[in-house]
Amino acid sequence: MIDYRSRWQRRRRRKTNVRRAIIAGAIVLLAVVLLIVALLGRQSVVWRYQPLSRGVPYFTADAATLFVAWSSGGVRTLQLTTGKEAGLVEYDLPFAFSAPPAISSDLLVVGSEDFNIQALSVGSGKVCWKYQTDGSVLAQPIVDHEQVLVGSSDGYLYCLDLPTGALIWKTDCAGGIVGAAALADNVVVVGTDKARLVGIDRGTGRRLFMVGTEAAVMGPALAIDDHTVTVGCDDGRQYFVDVRQPDQCRTVEVGGLLRLRPIADNQHIYLASSNGRIIATDHEGTKLLWERDLGVVLTSGLTADKEYVYAGALTGQIFAINQQSGAVRHRWKLQEPVVGSLVATNELVIAGLADGQIVALPVPD
């Protein structure tokens, strides 16, 4: 006599065991997938600096030190490789900063929203001198041959003596200045929020030329060679000015707002728009090497090492882009928007975040 009940029970146990095996296999597979995702998404942070208060960090670096000024006030010097505070230097200035400081010898020169240009001693933190303008100083100063060149929202470009802060000359540029100036062939070139590029004689402060643009010029200028300066404009064009022939100004259409710092090497110049487009051209802006649309709002950069161009985004991403091909070689995803400054060395990519933190990441292998 056939035992149907035993047969049914054995069949039921087999089905149950098969279901259990399938479920266990799915759980193991899911765990492996999650582990892979976690490993791929993990950020290998070399160091992280957490300030006492929030604020956008703006910084510049020399071979060993990072010099930081926060939009909430305060300046610090950090060891480049470790992120630890360097020595006993600690500046607790209450004024808001909107651009990186400039470094020269033992002085740190910075502009602030309280209308002042200040020089601080790197060794002691003492304010060595202070010069007051008639507007907020939002542009990064540049230092050259014992002189400080910096613009103000009051519409003037100032030339100060680096050791003393004494005024050498100031020139009316007929518009507020937000971006850093650049120097080519003894001519200082700066953009204004009244849609002008202004050229000024470095020695006398005499205004040499004024080139009109289609919109405000809010980005920093960059000297490409001994005679040419390039600067981005809110009309979506990058302007190339030969200071010997400023009336023959050339432009390259990039699109969006061009307020990020351009960078150049011996052959190419790299330009970035707020709309996520990055292009590489020759120094004349006539030959396109490559273009890349990252599909994000860019808020920090550009910076570069020997192999890659780096840009930071509002989404918290940092992109490493091959200089020769334009291919995205690597990207990091951070928890906060990448804003303020972005600096690359041969070993590290150092980024400022919207919550005031500074994070150092290893360069791609």
C-alpha positions as CSV (number, residue, x, y, z in Angstrom):
1,M,0.0,0.0,0.0
2,I,1.4,3.4,-1.0
3,D,1.9,5.8,1.9
4,Y,0.7,9.0,0.2
5,R,1.0,11.0,3.4
6,S,4.8,10.3,3.8
7,R,5.4,11.0,0.1
8,W,3.6,14.3,0.4
9,Q,5.6,15.3,3.5
10,R,8.9,14.4,1.8
11,R,7.9,16.5,-1.2
12,R,6.9,19.4,1.0
13,R,10.2,19.2,2.9
14,R,12.2,19.3,-0.4
15,K,10.3,22.3,-1.6
16,T,10.8,24.1,1.7
17,N,14.6,23.3,1.5
18,V,14.8,24.6,-2.0
19,R,13.0,27.8,-1.0
20,R,15.4,28.2,1.9
21,A,18.4,27.7,-0.3
22,I,17.2,30.3,-2.8
23,I,16.5,32.8,-0.1
24,A,19.9,32.2,1.5
25,G,21.6,32.5,-1.8
26,A,19.8,35.8,-2.5
27,I,20.8,37.1,0.9
28,V,24.5,36.2,0.3
29,L,24.4,37.8,-3.2
30,L,22.8,41.0,-1.8
31,A,25.4,41.2,0.9
32,V,28.2,40.8,-1.7
33,V,26.6,43.6,-3.9
34,L,26.3,45.9,-0.9
35,L,29.9,45.3,0.1
36,I,31.1,46.1,-3.4
37,V,29.0,49.3,-3.5
38,A,30.4,50.3,-0.1
39,L,33.9,49.6,-1.2
40,L,33.5,51.5,-4.5
41,G,31.8,54.4,-2.8
42,R,34.1,54.7,0.2
43,Q,36.2,57.9,0.3
44,S,39.8,57.4,1.2
45,V,40.3,60.6,3.2
46,V,43.9,61.4,4.0
47,W,42.9,64.0,6.5
48,R,40.0,66.2,7.5
49,Y,40.0,69.6,9.3
50,Q,36.9,70.6,11.2
51,P,36.7,74.3,12.1
52,L,35.0,75.7,15.1
53,S,32.3,77.5,13.0
54,R,30.8,77.0,9.6
55,G,31.8,79.1,6.7
56,V,33.2,78.7,3.2
57,P,36.9,78.0,3.3
58,Y,39.2,79.8,0.9
59,F,42.8,78.8,0.8
60,T,46.1,78.8,-1.0
61,A,49.2,76.7,-0.5
62,D,53.0,76.8,-0.7
63,A,55.2,73.7,-0.6
64,A,54.4,72.7,2.9
65,T,51.5,74.8,4.3
66,L,47.9,75.6,3.6
67,F,46.7,79.1,4.4
68,V,43.0,79.3,5.0
69,A,40.5,82.1,5.4
70,W,36.8,81.4,6.1
71,S,33.8,83.4,5.0
72,S,32.6,83.3,8.7
73,G,35.9,84.9,9.8
74,G,39.1,83.5,11.1
75,V,42.4,82.4,9.4
76,R,44.4,79.3,10.0
77,T,47.6,77.8,8.7
78,L,47.6,74.0,8.3
79,Q,50.3,71.4,7.5
80,L,49.7,70.4,3.9
81,T,50.3,66.7,4.3
82,T,48.6,66.2,7.7
83,G,46.0,68.9,8.1
84,K,47.2,69.7,11.6
85,E,47.5,73.3,12.6
86,A,51.0,74.6,11.7
87,G,52.9,75.8,14.7
88,L,51.2,78.3,17.1
89,V,49.8,80.5,14.3
90,E,46.2,81.3,14.9
91,Y,44.3,84.3,13.6
92,D,40.8,85.0,15.1
93,L,39.7,87.8,12.9
94,P,36.0,88.5,13.0
95,F,35.7,89.7,9.5
96,A,34.2,87.7,6.6
97,F,36.6,86.7,3.8
98,S,35.5,85.9,0.2
99,A,38.8,85.0,-1.5
100,P,42.0,83.1,-0.8
101,P,44.9,85.0,0.8
102,A,48.1,85.8,-1.0
103,I,51.5,84.6,0.3
104,S,54.8,86.4,0.1
105,S,57.8,85.7,2.3
106,D,56.6,85.9,5.9
107,L,53.4,87.9,5.1
108,L,49.8,86.7,4.5
109,V,47.8,89.3,2.6
110,V,44.1,89.1,2.6
111,G,41.1,91.3,1.8
112,S,37.9,91.3,3.8
113,E,34.3,92.4,3.6
114,D,35.0,95.1,6.2
115,F,36.7,97.1,3.4
116,N,40.2,96.3,4.6
117,I,43.3,94.9,3.0
118,Q,45.5,93.4,5.7
119,A,49.0,91.8,6.0
120,L,49.5,89.3,8.7
121,S,52.7,87.8,10.1
122,V,52.9,84.1,9.2
123,G,55.1,83.6,12.3
124,S,53.1,85.4,15.0
125,G,49.7,86.1,13.6
126,K,50.2,89.8,14.3
127,V,48.5,92.3,11.9
128,C,51.5,94.1,10.4
129,W,49.5,96.7,8.5
130,K,46.0,97.5,7.4
131,Y,44.7,99.6,4.5
132,Q,41.1,100.6,4.3
133,T,39.3,101.0,0.9
134,D,35.8,102.4,0.3
135,G,34.2,99.0,-0.4
136,S,34.3,95.3,0.3
137,V,37.5,93.6,-0.8
138,L,36.2,90.4,-2.4
139,A,39.0,89.7,-4.9
140,Q,42.2,87.7,-4.1
141,P,45.2,90.0,-3.9
142,I,48.2,89.3,-6.0
143,V,51.8,90.0,-4.8
144,D,54.6,90.8,-7.2
145,H,57.9,92.6,-6.7
146,E,57.1,93.8,-3.2
147,Q,53.8,95.2,-4.3
148,V,50.2,94.2,-3.6
149,L,47.6,94.5,-6.4
150,V,44.0,94.1,-5.4
151,G,40.6,95.5,-6.5
152,S,37.6,96.6,-4.3
153,S,33.9,96.8,-4.8
154,D,34.4,100.6,-4.6
155,G,35.6,100.4,-8.3
156,Y,39.3,101.1,-7.7
157,L,42.4,98.9,-8.2
158,Y,44.9,99.4,-5.4
159,C,48.7,99.1,-5.6
160,L,50.2,98.9,-2.1
161,D,53.8,98.6,-0.8
162,L,54.1,95.1,0.5
163,P,56.4,95.8,3.5
164,T,54.4,98.8,4.8
165,G,51.0,98.8,3.2
166,A,51.5,102.4,1.9
167,L,49.5,103.4,-1.1
168,I,51.5,103.6,-4.3
169,W,48.6,104.3,-6.6
170,K,44.9,103.6,-7.1
171,T,43.0,103.7,-10.3
172,D,39.3,104.1,-11.1
173,C,38.1,101.1,-13.1
174,A,34.5,102.4,-13.4
175,G,33.0,99.3,-11.8
176,G,33.3,97.0,-8.8
177,I,36.1,94.4,-8.9
178,V,35.4,90.9,-7.6
179,G,38.0,88.8,-9.5
180,A,41.7,88.8,-9.1
181,A,43.8,90.9,-11.5
182,A,46.6,89.5,-13.7
183,L,49.9,91.0,-14.9
184,A,51.3,90.8,-18.4
185,D,54.0,92.9,-20.0
186,N,53.9,95.4,-17.1
187,V,50.2,95.8,-17.6
188,V,47.6,94.9,-14.9
189,V,44.3,93.6,-16.3
190,V,41.2,93.3,-14.3
191,G,37.5,92.8,-14.9
192,T,34.6,94.8,-13.5
193,D,30.9,94.2,-12.7
194,K,30.1,97.0,-15.2
195,A,31.1,94.8,-18.2
196,R,34.6,96.1,-18.7
197,L,38.1,94.7,-19.0
198,V,40.6,97.4,-17.8
199,G,44.3,97.6,-18.5
200,I,46.5,99.7,-16.2
201,D,50.2,100.6,-16.3
202,R,51.9,98.8,-13.5
203,G,54.4,101.5,-12.8
204,T,52.2,104.6,-12.8
205,G,48.6,103.4,-12.3
206,R,47.6,105.1,-15.6
207,R,44.6,103.5,-17.3
208,L,45.7,102.3,-20.7
209,F,42.6,100.7,-22.2
210,M,39.0,99.6,-21.4
211,V,37.4,96.8,-23.4
212,G,33.6,96.3,-23.2
213,T,32.0,92.9,-22.7
214,E,28.4,91.8,-22.9
215,A,27.9,91.2,-19.2
216,A,29.6,91.5,-15.8
217,V,33.1,90.2,-15.4
218,M,33.2,88.4,-12.1
219,G,35.9,85.8,-12.6
220,P,39.7,86.0,-11.9
221,A,42.1,86.9,-14.7
222,L,45.0,84.7,-15.7
223,A,48.2,85.6,-17.6
224,I,48.8,83.0,-20.3
225,D,52.1,84.4,-21.5
226,D,54.2,87.6,-21.5
227,H,51.5,89.5,-23.4
228,T,48.2,87.8,-23.1
229,V,45.6,87.7,-20.3
230,T,42.4,85.7,-20.3
231,V,39.3,86.2,-18.1
232,G,35.8,84.7,-18.1
233,C,32.6,86.7,-18.3
234,D,29.0,86.2,-17.3
235,D,28.0,86.4,-21.0
236,G,29.4,82.8,-21.4
237,R,32.5,83.9,-23.2
238,Q,36.2,83.7,-22.3
239,Y,38.1,86.8,-23.4
240,F,41.7,86.8,-24.6
241,V,43.4,90.2,-24.4
242,D,46.8,90.9,-25.9
243,V,47.8,94.0,-23.9
244,R,49.7,95.3,-26.9
245,Q,46.6,95.2,-29.1
246,P,43.6,95.3,-26.7
247,D,41.2,96.4,-29.5
248,Q,41.7,93.0,-31.1
249,C,40.3,91.0,-28.2
250,R,39.3,87.4,-29.0
251,T,36.6,85.3,-27.4
252,V,35.7,81.6,-27.0
253,E,32.1,80.6,-26.4
254,V,31.9,78.3,-23.4
255,G,28.4,79.1,-22.0
256,G,27.0,79.7,-18.5
257,L,28.7,81.9,-16.0
258,L,32.5,81.9,-16.2
259,R,33.6,82.7,-12.6
260,L,35.8,79.7,-11.9
261,R,39.6,80.1,-12.1
262,P,41.1,79.0,-15.5
263,I,44.4,77.2,-15.5
264,A,47.1,76.8,-18.1
265,D,50.1,74.6,-18.9
266,N,52.8,75.1,-21.5
267,Q,50.4,74.2,-24.4
268,H,46.8,74.4,-23.3
269,I,44.4,76.4,-21.2
270,Y,41.5,74.8,-19.4
271,L,38.2,76.7,-18.9
272,A,35.2,75.7,-16.8
273,S,31.6,77.1,-16.7
274,S,29.1,76.9,-13.9
275,N,26.9,74.8,-16.1
276,G,29.3,71.9,-15.9
277,R,31.1,72.3,-19.2
278,I,35.0,72.1,-19.3
279,I,37.0,72.7,-22.4
280,A,40.7,72.7,-23.3
281,T,42.1,74.9,-26.0
282,D,45.4,76.2,-27.2
283,H,46.7,79.5,-25.7
284,E,45.1,81.5,-28.5
285,G,41.7,80.0,-27.9
286,T,41.5,79.0,-31.6
287,K,42.0,75.3,-31.5
288,L,39.8,73.1,-29.4
289,L,41.5,70.0,-27.8
290,W,38.5,68.5,-26.1
291,E,35.3,69.4,-24.3
292,R,33.4,67.6,-21.5
293,D,29.9,68.2,-20.1
294,L,29.8,66.9,-16.6
295,G,26.1,67.6,-16.2
296,V,26.4,69.3,-12.8
297,V,26.8,72.8,-11.4
298,L,30.5,73.5,-10.9
299,T,31.3,75.6,-7.8
300,S,35.0,75.1,-7.2
301,G,38.3,74.8,-9.2
302,L,39.9,74.6,-11.5
303,T,43.1,73.1,-10.3
304,A,45.6,70.6,-11.7
305,D,48.5,68.4,-11.1
306,K,50.8,66.9,-13.8
307,E,48.1,64.6,-15.2
308,Y,44.6,65.7,-14.3
309,V,42.4,68.8,-14.1
310,Y,40.1,68.8,-11.0
311,A,36.7,70.5,-10.6
312,G,34.3,70.5,-7.7
313,A,30.5,70.5,-7.8
314,L,27.4,71.6,-5.9
315,T,26.5,67.9,-5.6
316,G,29.6,67.2,-3.5
317,Q,31.4,65.5,-6.4
318,I,35.0,66.2,-7.4
319,F,36.1,65.2,-10.9
320,A,39.6,64.2,-12.0
321,I,39.8,64.8,-15.8
322,N,42.7,63.6,-18.0
323,Q,44.4,66.7,-19.4
324,Q,45.1,65.1,-22.8
325,S,41.8,63.3,-23.5
326,G,39.2,65.0,-21.4
327,A,38.1,61.6,-20.0
328,V,36.8,61.5,-16.4
329,R,39.4,59.3,-14.8
330,H,38.0,59.4,-11.2
331,R,35.3,61.0,-9.2
332,W,34.8,61.4,-5.4
333,K,31.4,61.9,-3.8
334,L,31.4,63.9,-0.6
335,Q,28.6,64.7,1.8
336,E,28.6,68.5,1.4
337,P,28.8,70.7,-1.7
338,V,32.4,71.5,-2.8
339,V,32.8,75.2,-2.6
340,G,35.5,77.8,-1.9
341,S,38.9,76.5,-2.9
342,L,40.3,73.4,-4.5
343,V,44.0,72.7,-4.6
344,A,45.9,69.8,-6.1
345,T,49.5,68.7,-5.3
346,N,51.3,65.7,-6.6
347,E,49.9,63.6,-3.7
348,L,46.7,65.2,-2.6
349,V,43.5,66.9,-3.8
350,I,42.4,69.3,-1.1
351,A,38.8,70.6,-1.1
352,G,36.7,73.1,0.9
353,L,33.2,72.1,1.8
354,A,30.0,74.1,2.4
355,D,30.0,73.2,6.1
356,G,33.5,74.8,6.6
357,Q,35.4,71.5,6.6
358,I,38.6,70.9,4.5
359,V,39.2,67.4,3.2
360,A,42.3,66.0,1.6
361,L,42.0,63.0,-0.8
362,P,44.6,61.0,-2.5
363,V,45.2,61.6,-6.2
364,P,44.1,58.8,-8.5
365,D,46.5,55.9,-9.1
